[in-house]
Amino acid sequence: MSPPAAGCCHVTGFKVENWKQNLRAIYQCFVWSGSAETRKRKAKSCICHMCGAHLNRLHSCLYCVFFGCFTKKHIHEHAKTKRHNLAIDLLYGGIYCFMCQDYIYDKDMEQIAKEEQRKAWKLQAFTPTVVSHYQCTMTGIGEKYSTWEPTKRELELLRHNPKRRKITTNCTIGLRGLINLGNTCFMNCIVQALTHTPLLRDFFLSDRHKCEMQSPSSCLVCEMSTLFQEFYSGHRSPHIPYRLLHLVWTHARHLAGYEQQDAHEFLIAALDVLHRHCKGDDNGKKANNPNHCNCIIDQIFTGGLQSDVTCQVCQFTRPEHLGSSAKIKCSGCHSYQESTKQLTMKKLPIVACFHLKRFEHSAKLRRKITTYVSFPLELDMTPFMASSKESRMNGQYQQPTDSLNNDNKYSLFAVVNHQGTLESGHYTSFIRQHKDQWFKCDDAIITKASIKDVLDSEGYLLFYHKQFLEYE
């Protein structure tokens, strides 16, 4: 048996005299915050020392009294300047190493974190159904859900079962075909993409869905939870998604029937129904403003666009010309000028889905567009961010060179393709398993595919996942 892999070597510098007491104090005062007094202290003192924000993934330096935003890189700047390599996430309690550029595991630190969390929960008399996510963030009692730990009975079973399943690099668990129920390939290819979305998979396999519907049998999220269990159960026979199809027909009636439907339209409808059912509301009363929703669907798939109208005299990026009939009075040169309009990303989603136009509909013509469009395995969205445009206009923009600036980098994990004509066609999908294994899913048939097969395909829907939220 090979020895266990060594953990982060940079924690040694932190483990000096009284380090345990200091770490406990940080957890008690600024992370789990059990008593009313420590909760008030956290709410008042835990703000970024550079921008004054409460949220933005606030981290605390383990070497000195400094709070900084992880999202805006303020904690990164502090770590680089002071050479303080360790910081703690004030919402989840994880330890981040700026040398390893990842959250790390240390047995001693993890034990302290668990002990202090249990103490805080006892002081709080914590009730998950009452406390909102926002309250959790501000009071510091952490996530709504406790971490799973094996019981003595489960540990005993694990010790006496040496043939238990292990996830290896060539493991195919999670790959499962789907029976076509009559022109339902449009649904099957999207289901394959969703069940292999890393963060969505982790959510459902950790049993995080708590149904709030009056009738759980009509809840699409409950059915998706069951679907994930079926996919990752280890069964090899194709799954028959008849209950999923019935619920889709029930809640998205424009997709009902056995006619061939558009895969992109099904994706939008499915995410919309999942969003509404996450909120426990069949009528979608709470779904009118998805940008302020904290359900798992919006956390993963919702981003934000910014639209800018700019004076054409002082503008530095490629614009959409609005013409002489739409002149504006520029706040820079104080004169009426022709303007340009440009869309940039204000907020990036965890999963970015790109829809390539493959079907042309006009008064004279209805046809399939087969033009080849190249797409990359990895994608950096930094140049398309609103913040990058503002920096360029101020003459301050520099292309990131260090590996710490990876929040905007994505990896391709699924591609949906359409074969055939507009009137008679078929959908298939390519799915990434682990980091570099790809498989082609053609309803019930799954075959090994190469990266070349993926990149040479036409591409109809491209699914990218944020790199820094993936793990082996």
C-alpha positions as CSV (number, residue, x, y, z in Angstrom):
1,M,0.0,0.0,0.0
2,S,1.4,3.4,-1.0
3,P,1.9,6.0,1.7
4,P,-0.8,8.8,1.8
5,A,0.0,11.9,-0.2
6,A,1.6,14.7,1.9
7,G,-0.7,17.7,2.6
8,C,0.2,21.4,2.3
9,C,3.8,21.9,3.5
10,H,3.2,25.6,4.1
11,V,1.1,25.2,7.3
12,T,4.3,24.3,9.2
13,G,5.2,28.0,9.4
14,F,1.8,28.8,11.0
15,K,2.1,26.0,13.6
16,V,4.2,27.8,16.2
17,E,3.5,28.5,19.8
18,N,-0.2,29.0,20.7
19,W,-1.3,28.4,17.1
20,K,-4.2,26.2,18.3
21,Q,-5.5,28.8,20.7
22,N,-5.2,31.5,18.0
23,L,-7.0,29.4,15.4
24,R,-9.8,28.6,17.9
25,A,-10.2,32.3,18.6
26,I,-10.6,33.0,14.9
27,Y,-13.3,30.3,14.5
28,Q,-15.1,31.4,17.6
29,C,-15.2,35.1,16.9
30,F,-15.3,35.3,13.1
31,V,-16.4,32.0,11.5
32,W,-19.0,30.0,13.5
33,S,-19.8,32.8,16.1
34,G,-22.0,30.9,18.5
35,S,-23.0,33.5,21.1
36,A,-25.0,36.6,20.5
37,E,-22.0,38.8,21.5
38,T,-19.6,37.1,18.9
39,R,-22.3,37.4,16.2
40,K,-22.6,41.1,16.8
41,R,-18.8,41.4,16.8
42,K,-18.6,39.6,13.4
43,A,-21.3,41.7,11.8
44,K,-19.6,44.9,12.8
45,S,-15.9,44.0,12.3
46,C,-15.9,41.5,9.4
47,I,-15.5,43.9,6.4
48,C,-12.9,44.0,3.7
49,H,-10.1,46.3,4.9
50,M,-9.6,47.6,1.4
51,C,-13.1,48.1,-0.1
52,G,-15.4,47.9,3.0
53,A,-17.6,45.1,1.6
54,H,-19.2,42.5,3.9
55,L,-19.5,39.7,1.3
56,N,-17.4,38.9,-1.8
57,R,-16.1,35.7,-0.2
58,L,-14.5,37.4,2.7
59,H,-11.3,35.8,4.1
60,S,-9.2,36.5,7.2
61,C,-5.4,36.3,7.2
62,L,-4.2,33.7,9.8
63,Y,-1.0,35.7,10.6
64,C,-2.4,39.1,11.3
65,V,-5.7,41.0,11.8
66,F,-6.7,41.6,8.1
67,F,-10.0,40.8,6.3
68,G,-10.0,40.9,2.5
69,C,-12.3,40.0,-0.4
70,F,-11.4,36.9,-2.3
71,T,-13.6,37.8,-5.3
72,K,-11.8,41.2,-5.7
73,K,-8.4,39.7,-4.9
74,H,-7.8,42.0,-1.9
75,I,-6.8,39.1,0.3
76,H,-4.5,38.0,-2.5
77,E,-2.8,41.4,-2.6
78,H,-2.3,41.2,1.2
79,A,-0.8,37.7,1.0
80,K,1.6,38.7,-1.8
81,T,2.7,42.0,0.0
82,K,3.0,40.6,3.5
83,R,4.0,37.0,2.5
84,H,1.2,35.7,4.7
85,N,0.3,32.5,2.8
86,L,-2.7,31.2,4.7
87,A,-6.2,32.7,5.1
88,I,-9.5,31.3,6.3
89,D,-12.9,31.6,4.5
90,L,-15.2,33.4,7.0
91,L,-18.4,31.7,5.6
92,Y,-17.4,28.0,5.3
93,G,-14.2,27.9,7.5
94,G,-11.9,26.4,4.8
95,I,-8.2,27.2,4.9
96,Y,-6.7,28.6,1.7
97,C,-3.0,28.5,0.8
98,F,-1.8,31.2,-1.6
99,M,1.3,29.1,-2.4
100,C,-0.6,26.0,-3.3
101,Q,-3.4,28.2,-4.8
102,D,-6.1,26.0,-3.4
103,Y,-8.0,25.2,-0.2
104,I,-6.1,22.7,1.9
105,Y,-6.8,19.9,4.3
106,D,-4.9,19.6,7.6
107,K,-6.1,17.0,10.1
108,D,-5.3,19.2,13.2
109,M,-6.9,22.3,11.7
110,E,-10.0,20.3,10.6
111,Q,-10.5,18.9,14.0
112,I,-10.4,22.4,15.6
113,A,-12.9,23.6,13.0
114,K,-15.4,20.8,13.7
115,E,-15.2,21.2,17.4
116,E,-15.8,24.9,17.3
117,Q,-18.7,24.4,14.8
118,R,-20.4,21.9,17.1
119,K,-20.1,24.3,20.0
120,A,-21.5,27.2,18.0
121,W,-24.5,25.1,16.8
122,K,-25.3,24.1,20.4
123,L,-25.3,27.8,21.5
124,Q,-27.5,28.7,18.6
125,A,-30.1,25.9,18.9
126,F,-29.8,25.9,15.2
127,T,-33.0,25.3,13.1
128,P,-32.3,25.0,9.3
129,T,-35.8,25.8,8.2
130,V,-35.9,29.2,10.1
131,V,-32.5,30.7,9.3
132,S,-32.0,32.1,5.8
133,H,-28.7,31.9,3.8
134,Y,-28.2,35.7,4.3
135,Q,-28.6,35.4,8.0
136,C,-26.1,32.5,8.0
137,T,-23.7,34.7,6.1
138,M,-23.9,37.6,8.5
139,T,-24.1,35.8,11.8
140,G,-21.4,33.3,11.0
141,I,-23.0,30.0,11.8
142,G,-22.0,28.6,8.4
143,E,-23.9,26.4,6.0
144,K,-27.5,25.2,6.6
145,Y,-26.3,21.6,6.4
146,S,-24.0,19.7,8.7
147,T,-21.1,17.8,7.2
148,W,-21.5,14.0,7.0
149,E,-19.4,11.8,9.2
150,P,-19.5,8.0,9.1
151,T,-21.0,6.2,12.1
152,K,-19.1,3.6,14.0
153,R,-21.1,0.9,12.2
154,E,-20.3,2.4,8.8
155,L,-16.6,2.6,9.7
156,E,-16.7,-1.1,10.7
157,L,-18.3,-2.0,7.4
158,L,-15.7,-0.1,5.5
159,R,-12.8,-1.8,7.3
160,H,-14.3,-5.3,6.5
161,N,-15.0,-4.5,2.8
162,P,-11.7,-4.1,1.0
163,K,-13.5,-4.4,-2.4
164,R,-15.4,-1.2,-2.0
165,R,-15.8,1.0,-5.1
166,K,-13.1,3.5,-5.7
167,I,-13.0,6.4,-8.2
168,T,-10.1,5.9,-10.5
169,T,-9.0,7.8,-13.7
170,N,-10.6,5.2,-15.9
171,C,-13.8,4.8,-13.9
172,T,-17.0,5.1,-15.8
173,I,-19.4,5.5,-12.9
174,G,-21.9,8.2,-13.9
175,L,-22.1,7.1,-17.5
176,R,-25.5,5.7,-18.4
177,G,-27.5,5.6,-21.6
178,L,-31.1,6.9,-21.8
179,I,-33.9,5.2,-23.7
180,N,-35.5,7.3,-26.5
181,L,-39.2,7.4,-25.7
182,G,-40.1,8.7,-29.1
183,N,-38.2,11.6,-30.6
184,T,-36.9,12.5,-27.1
185,C,-33.2,12.7,-28.0
186,F,-33.5,16.5,-27.5
187,M,-34.2,15.8,-23.8
188,N,-31.7,13.0,-23.4
189,C,-28.7,15.1,-24.6
190,I,-29.6,17.9,-22.1
191,V,-30.0,15.4,-19.3
192,Q,-26.5,14.1,-20.0
193,A,-25.1,17.6,-19.9
194,L,-26.9,18.4,-16.6
195,T,-26.0,15.1,-14.8
196,H,-22.3,15.8,-15.7
197,T,-22.3,19.4,-14.5
198,P,-19.7,19.2,-11.7
199,L,-21.3,21.6,-9.1
200,L,-24.8,20.4,-9.9
201,R,-23.7,16.8,-9.5
202,D,-22.1,17.6,-6.1
203,F,-25.3,19.3,-4.9
204,F,-27.6,16.4,-5.7
205,L,-25.2,13.6,-4.6
206,S,-24.8,15.3,-1.2
207,D,-28.6,15.2,-0.7
208,R,-28.9,19.0,-0.5
209,H,-32.3,19.3,-2.0
210,K,-35.0,19.9,0.6
211,C,-38.4,19.8,-1.2
212,E,-40.7,22.7,-0.4
213,M,-43.5,21.7,-2.8
214,Q,-46.9,20.8,-1.5
215,S,-46.8,17.8,-3.8
216,P,-43.3,16.3,-4.0
217,S,-44.4,13.9,-6.7
218,S,-44.8,16.8,-9.0
219,C,-41.5,18.4,-8.1
220,L,-39.0,18.4,-11.0
221,V,-36.1,18.9,-8.6
222,C,-37.0,15.8,-6.7
223,E,-37.0,13.9,-10.0
224,M,-33.6,15.3,-10.9
225,S,-32.3,14.2,-7.5
226,T,-33.6,10.7,-8.3
227,L,-32.0,10.8,-11.7
228,F,-28.6,11.7,-10.3
229,Q,-28.9,8.7,-7.9
230,E,-29.8,6.5,-10.9
231,F,-26.8,7.7,-13.0
232,Y,-24.2,7.3,-10.2
233,S,-25.6,4.1,-8.7
234,G,-23.2,2.0,-10.8
235,H,-26.0,0.3,-12.9
236,R,-25.0,-0.2,-16.6
237,S,-28.3,-0.7,-18.2
238,P,-29.9,2.3,-20.0
239,H,-32.3,4.4,-17.8
240,I,-35.9,5.0,-18.9
241,P,-36.7,8.7,-18.1
242,Y,-40.5,8.4,-18.3
243,R,-41.2,10.2,-15.1
244,L,-39.0,13.1,-16.1
245,L,-40.7,13.3,-19.5
246,H,-44.1,13.3,-17.8
247,L,-43.1,16.2,-15.5
248,V,-41.7,18.2,-18.4
249,W,-44.9,17.8,-20.3
250,T,-46.9,18.8,-17.2
251,H,-44.9,22.0,-16.4
252,A,-43.8,23.0,-19.9
253,R,-46.8,22.2,-22.0
254,H,-45.3,23.7,-25.2
255,L,-42.9,20.8,-25.2
256,A,-45.6,18.1,-24.7
257,G,-46.1,15.5,-27.4
258,Y,-43.9,13.2,-29.4
259,E,-42.7,15.7,-32.0
260,Q,-39.0,16.5,-32.2
261,Q,-38.2,19.6,-30.1
262,D,-35.3,22.0,-29.9
263,A,-32.6,21.0,-27.4
264,H,-31.8,24.7,-26.5
265,E,-35.5,25.4,-25.9
266,F,-35.8,22.4,-23.7
267,L,-32.7,23.5,-21.7
268,I,-34.2,26.9,-21.0
269,A,-37.6,25.4,-20.1
270,A,-36.0,22.8,-17.8
271,L,-33.9,25.4,-15.9
272,D,-36.9,27.6,-15.5
273,V,-39.0,24.9,-14.0
274,L,-36.2,23.7,-11.8
275,H,-35.7,27.2,-10.6
276,R,-39.4,27.6,-9.7
277,H,-39.6,24.2,-8.0
278,C,-36.4,25.0,-6.0
279,K,-38.5,27.8,-4.5
280,G,-41.4,25.6,-3.7
281,D,-43.8,27.6,-5.8
282,D,-45.7,26.0,-8.8
283,N,-47.0,29.4,-10.0
284,G,-43.5,31.0,-10.1
285,K,-44.4,33.8,-7.7
286,K,-40.9,33.9,-6.4
287,A,-39.3,33.4,-9.8
288,N,-40.0,36.8,-11.3
289,N,-36.5,38.2,-10.4
290,P,-34.0,35.4,-10.8
291,N,-31.0,37.7,-10.2
292,H,-32.0,37.9,-6.5
293,C,-32.6,34.2,-6.2
294,N,-30.2,32.0,-4.2
295,C,-31.4,28.6,-5.5
296,I,-28.8,26.1,-6.8
297,I,-30.0,26.7,-10.4
298,D,-29.4,30.5,-10.3
299,Q,-26.2,30.0,-8.3
300,I,-24.8,27.9,-11.2
301,F,-26.4,29.1,-14.4
302,T,-27.3,32.8,-13.9
303,G,-24.8,35.6,-14.8
304,G,-25.3,39.3,-15.5
305,L,-24.9,41.5,-18.5
306,Q,-23.9,45.2,-18.6
307,S,-25.0,47.4,-21.5
308,D,-23.0,50.5,-22.2
309,V,-23.8,53.4,-24.5
310,T,-20.6,55.4,-25.2
311,C,-19.6,58.6,-27.0
312,Q,-18.0,57.7,-30.3
313,V,-15.3,60.5,-30.0
314,C,-13.7,58.9,-26.9
315,Q,-14.3,55.2,-27.1
316,F,-11.6,52.5,-27.2
317,T,-13.3,49.2,-27.9
318,R,-15.2,47.8,-30.9
319,P,-18.8,49.1,-30.8
320,E,-22.2,48.5,-32.2
321,H,-22.9,51.8,-34.1
322,L,-26.3,53.2,-33.2
323,G,-26.4,55.8,-36.1
324,S,-26.9,59.6,-36.4
325,S,-30.5,59.4,-35.2
326,A,-29.5,58.3,-31.7
327,K,-27.0,61.0,-30.7
328,I,-26.3,61.4,-27.0
329,K,-24.9,64.3,-25.0
330,C,-21.5,62.9,-23.8
331,S,-20.5,63.6,-20.2
332,G,-16.9,63.6,-21.3
333,C,-16.8,66.1,-24.2
334,H,-20.1,67.8,-23.4
335,S,-21.4,67.7,-26.9
336,Y,-24.0,65.6,-28.9
337,Q,-22.2,62.8,-30.6
338,E,-23.1,59.6,-32.4
339,S,-22.9,56.7,-29.9
340,T,-22.1,53.0,-29.7
341,K,-23.6,50.2,-27.7
342,Q,-21.7,47.3,-26.2
343,L,-22.6,44.3,-24.0
344,T,-20.1,43.0,-21.5
345,M,-20.4,40.5,-18.6
346,K,-21.1,42.1,-15.2
347,K,-21.2,38.8,-13.4
348,L,-20.1,35.4,-14.8
349,P,-22.1,32.3,-14.1
350,I,-20.5,29.1,-12.8
351,V,-21.6,27.3,-16.0
352,A,-21.5,29.3,-19.2
353,C,-23.6,27.8,-22.0
354,F,-23.1,29.1,-25.5
355,H,-25.8,28.6,-28.1
356,L,-24.7,28.6,-31.8
357,K,-27.3,29.5,-34.3
358,R,-27.8,26.4,-36.4
359,F,-31.4,26.9,-37.7
360,E,-32.4,29.8,-39.9
361,H,-36.0,30.9,-40.2
362,S,-37.1,33.6,-42.5
363,A,-40.1,34.4,-44.8
364,K,-38.3,32.8,-47.8
365,L,-36.1,30.2,-46.2
366,R,-35.9,27.6,-43.4
367,R,-32.6,25.7,-43.4
368,K,-29.9,24.1,-41.2
369,I,-26.7,26.0,-40.9
370,T,-23.7,23.6,-41.0
371,T,-20.8,26.1,-40.9
372,Y,-17.9,24.8,-38.8
373,V,-17.2,27.0,-35.8
374,S,-14.0,26.2,-33.8
375,F,-14.3,26.3,-30.0
376,P,-11.6,25.8,-27.3
377,L,-11.3,23.3,-24.5
378,E,-10.4,26.1,-22.2
379,L,-11.8,29.6,-22.2
380,D,-10.8,32.8,-20.5
381,M,-13.7,35.3,-20.2
382,T,-11.6,38.1,-18.6
383,P,-11.5,40.3,-21.8
384,F,-15.3,40.3,-22.0
385,M,-15.8,41.5,-18.4
386,A,-17.2,44.9,-17.7
387,S,-14.4,45.6,-15.3
388,S,-11.8,44.8,-18.0
389,K,-13.5,47.3,-20.4
390,E,-13.5,50.0,-17.7
391,S,-9.8,49.4,-17.0
392,R,-9.0,49.6,-20.8
393,M,-10.8,52.9,-21.1
394,N,-8.8,54.3,-18.1
395,G,-5.6,53.0,-19.6
396,Q,-5.0,50.7,-16.7
397,Y,-5.8,47.3,-18.2
398,Q,-3.1,44.6,-18.2
399,Q,-3.7,41.0,-19.3
400,P,-3.4,38.8,-16.2
401,T,-0.1,36.8,-16.2
402,D,-0.1,35.1,-12.8
403,S,-2.1,31.9,-12.1
404,L,-4.0,33.5,-9.2
405,N,-6.3,35.3,-11.7
406,N,-8.2,32.2,-12.7
407,D,-11.8,33.1,-11.5
408,N,-12.8,33.8,-15.1
409,K,-11.3,30.7,-16.7
410,Y,-13.6,27.9,-17.9
411,S,-13.2,24.2,-19.0
412,L,-15.4,22.6,-21.6
413,F,-17.4,19.6,-20.2
414,A,-20.3,19.0,-22.6
415,V,-21.1,19.6,-26.2
416,V,-24.6,19.0,-27.8
417,N,-24.7,18.3,-31.5
418,H,-27.5,18.1,-34.1
419,Q,-27.2,15.8,-37.1
420,G,-29.4,15.8,-40.1
421,T,-31.7,18.4,-41.6
422,L,-34.2,20.9,-40.1
423,E,-37.1,18.6,-40.8
424,S,-35.4,15.3,-39.9
425,G,-32.6,15.4,-37.4
426,H,-31.1,13.8,-34.3
427,Y,-29.4,15.1,-31.2
428,T,-26.3,13.6,-29.6
429,S,-23.9,14.9,-26.9
430,F,-20.2,14.6,-25.9
431,I,-19.6,14.4,-22.2
432,R,-16.4,14.8,-20.3
433,Q,-15.6,12.2,-17.7
434,H,-12.8,13.3,-15.3
435,K,-10.3,15.7,-16.8
436,D,-9.5,14.2,-20.2
437,Q,-11.9,11.3,-20.9
438,W,-14.7,12.0,-23.4
439,F,-17.7,9.9,-24.3
440,K,-20.3,10.2,-27.0
441,C,-23.9,9.8,-25.8
442,D,-26.4,8.7,-28.5
443,D,-29.5,7.9,-26.5
444,A,-29.0,4.4,-25.0
445,I,-25.5,4.0,-26.7
446,I,-22.4,5.4,-25.1
447,T,-19.0,5.1,-26.8
448,K,-15.5,6.4,-26.1
449,A,-14.6,9.6,-28.0
450,S,-11.4,11.5,-28.5
451,I,-10.8,15.2,-27.9
452,K,-10.4,15.5,-31.7
453,D,-13.9,14.0,-32.1
454,V,-15.3,16.7,-29.8
455,L,-13.5,19.7,-31.3
456,D,-14.2,18.6,-34.9
457,S,-18.0,18.3,-34.3
458,E,-20.3,21.1,-35.5
459,G,-21.3,22.2,-32.0
460,Y,-24.8,23.4,-31.2
461,L,-24.7,23.9,-27.4
462,L,-21.3,24.3,-25.6
463,F,-21.1,23.9,-21.8
464,Y,-18.2,25.4,-19.9
465,H,-17.6,25.1,-16.1
466,K,-15.5,27.5,-14.0
467,Q,-12.1,25.9,-13.4
468,F,-11.5,26.9,-9.9
469,L,-14.7,25.2,-8.7
470,E,-13.7,21.9,-10.2
471,Y,-11.7,19.3,-8.4
472,E,-10.3,15.8,-9.2
